[in-house]
């Protein structure tokens, strides 16, 4: 029996994610260097910039999803979000002070917040329940591939003699290609059988108690999911030379990119919560290993194994969101999902850093592993409904 092909929207939106991440990752890894060497700013400025940027994105993901449900259209918001980010992001090349970078990152994250929830709802709208895991896995795979290609492109441009500012400006090229693919190749969600949802964002949103319990477990897990920057710090502490950190980061994304589609497809064949539970257990095992691992080889091995967690969970968690809700509430549901992840990620990194400073890396990694185990165990008791219909 031949497996039906994924809708063209899935592949097109995958290419949009690839090109957008390529553009973004030409800039993001170089921002700390740019702030310190060119703008004479320090870690405090970087922390403020990223904190404001990510909080903005988290809040807007909540409301943009609900807006797309009320409007009955997804593509206009997706196009607006990608377009805003594409135009704002390269303006870092003109920055003369750290607060200019803050303004650009703020605008860029507005675009991300506006587009993310409607985009995920748009993917779910065009695939049957039996292909949702594979569809979201493909989107995440191509996104991670862009995260590999972006730093490589920046490295080649710098090696060819381009300045940091010129690299930032040239990032507009893949960004514009992404917007073109979105405008020309992506179709909006069908309206047939998907009436506009008039419920509010915070009340009367029509989301089931079981879905809210799922969000609570995602939040519990995320409280132990600190920034991956701590993993880089751990690798450097273990003896990985700084010059090899970009290669390690790229290899990590290669693992995520190569395994995301198989993991998503697996979640179409067995209960998705099993795949997510397995991924959270891999996370716990990796963090426990980071707590006790010594030496470069062991740390690099654990770092790459950690990519299996991301491949298993990033797409499957999104597919589970679509399983819980009917078509007219998907934007709102994805908005809540991304909001919970974003808001819980902020104290997660603060807590991890405080534990590291006060009690050492072993305590910090061990606490995160414990939270992941607790969330995974509770997830096994969750009873997801039969997958919600595509239309």
C-alpha positions, 0 to 999 in steps of 0.5 A, spaced: 500 500 500 502 506 497 503 512 503 500 518 500 504 524 499 504 530 504 500 536 501 505 541 498 504 546 503 508 542 508 514 541 503 513 549 501 513 551 509 519 547 510 523 550 505 520 557 508 523 555 515 530 552 512 531 559 508 529 563 514 533 559 519 539 560 514 538 567 514 537 568 522 543 563 523 547 568 519 547 573 524 545 570 531 551 566 532 555 572 531 551 577 535 555 576 541 562 578 538 559 584 534 556 587 541 563 586 544 568 588 539 564 593 534 559 596 539 563 595 546 557 592 549 557 586 554 553 580 557 548 584 560 546 588 554 546 581 550 541 578 556 537 584 556 536 584 548 535 576 548 530 577 554 526 582 551 526 579 544 524 572 546 518 574 551 515 578 546 515 572 541 512 568 546 506 573 548 505 574 541 504 567 539 499 566 544 494 572 541 496 571 533 494 563 534 487 566 536 487 572 531 488 567 525 482 562 528 477 568 529 479 571 522 478 564 519 485 565 515 492 563 516 496 565 511 496 573 511 498 573 518 504 568 516 506 572 511 506 578 515 510 575 520 515 572 515 516 579 511 517 583 518 522 579 520 526 578 513 526 586 513 528 587 520 533 582 521 539 585 516 538 592 519 543 589 525 548 591 519 547 598 520 547 598 528 551 603 532 549 602 539 547 596 543 540 599 543 539 599 535 540 591 536 535 591 541 530 594 536 532 590 531 531 583 535 524 586 538 522 587 531 524 580 528 521 577 534 514 580 533 515 577 526 516 570 529 511 571 534 506 573 529 507 567 524 509 561 528 502 559 531 498 560 525 504 557 521 503 550 525 495 551 524 496 551 517 501 545 516 495 541 520 490 543 516 492 540 510 495 533 513 490 527 515 491 525 522 495 519 520 501 524 517 501 529 522 507 527 526 511 526 519 509 533 517 511 536 523 517 532 523 519 534 516 518 542 518 523 541 524 528 537 520 528 543 514 528 548 520 534 545 523 538 544 516 537 551 515 541 552 522 546 548 519 547 552 513 546 559 516 553 559 520 556 555 514 554 561 509 556 566 514 563 563 515 564 562 508 563 570 507 567 572 513 573 567 510 572 571 503 573 577 506 566 580 508 565 584 514 560 582 520 556 588 517 556 586 510 554 578 512 548 581 516 546 585 510 546 579 506 542 575 510 536 579 507 537 574 500 535 567 503 529 571 507 526 574 501 527 567 498 523 565 504 517 570 503 517 569 495 516 561 496 511 563 502 507 567 497 507 563 491 507 556 493 503 556 500 495 556 500 491 558 506 487 553 510 480 551 507 474 554 510 469 548 508 468 545 515 472 550 519 467 555 522 470 561 525 471 560 532 469 566 536 471 565 543 476 569 547 484 567 548 484 567 555 476 565 556 471 561 552 477 558 548 473 551 547 480 547 549 479 541 553 481 540 560 485 534 558 489 539 553 490 543 559 493 538 563 498 536 557 500 544 557 501 543 564 506 537 563 509 541 557 510 546 562 513 542 567 518 539 563 520 546 560 522 548 567 527 543 567 529 545 560 534 550 560 538 554 554 542 550 550 548 555 551 549 551 558 551 545 554 556 549 550 559 552 557 559 545 559 562 542 553 568 548 554 569 546 561 570 539 559 575 541 554 572 542 548 576 548 544 572 554 543 574 554 536 571 547 535 564 549 538 561 551 531 562 544 529 559 541 535 553 546 534 553 544 527 553 536 528 548 537 533 543 540 528 545 535 523 543 529 528 536 533 529 535 534 522 536 527 520 532 524 525 526 529 525 522 526 520 523 518 522 521 520 529 515 524 527 513 518 522 514 513 528 509 517 532 504 516 526 504 509 527 504 508 535 501 513 540 504 520 540 505 520 547 510 514 547 514 518 543 514 524 547 515 520 553 521 517 550 524 523 548 523 526 555 527 520 558 532 521 553 533 528 555 533 526 562 538 521 561 543 526 557 542 531 563 544 526 568 550 524 563 552 531 563 552 532 570 557 526 571 561 526 564 568 527 564 573 529 558 571 531 551 569 525 548 564 523 553 561 530 553 561 530 545 558 523 545 552 526 550 551 532 546 550 529 540 545 524 543 541 530 546 539 531 539 535 525 539 531 528 544 529 534 540 528 530 534 523 526 537 519 531 541 519 538 537 515 535 531 511 530 535 509 535 541 506 539 535 502 534 532 499 532 539 496 539 539 493 538 533 490 531 535 487 535 541 483 540 538 478 541 532 480 545 526 477 552 528 481 552 534 488 550 532 491 557 532 488 558 539 491 551 541 498 552 538 498 559 541 497 556 548 502 551 546 508 556 544 506 561 550 507 555 555 513 553 552 516 560 551 514 563 558 517 557 562 523 557 558 525 564 561 525 561 569 528 555 567 534 558 565 535 563 571 533 557 575 539 553 572 544 558 572 542 559 580 543 552 581 550 552 577 552 558 581 550 556 588 551 548 588 555 546 581 553 544 575 552 537 577 546 539 581 543 544 576 543 538 571 541 533 576 535 537 577 533 538 570 533 531 569 529 530 575 523 534 572 524 531 565 523 524 569 517 527 573 513 530 566 515 523 562 512 519 568 505 523 568 505 524 561 504 516 561 497 517 565 494 522 560 489 520 555 489 524 548 483 523 544 482 520 538 486 525 533 482 531 531 479 531 524 483 535 518 477 539 516 
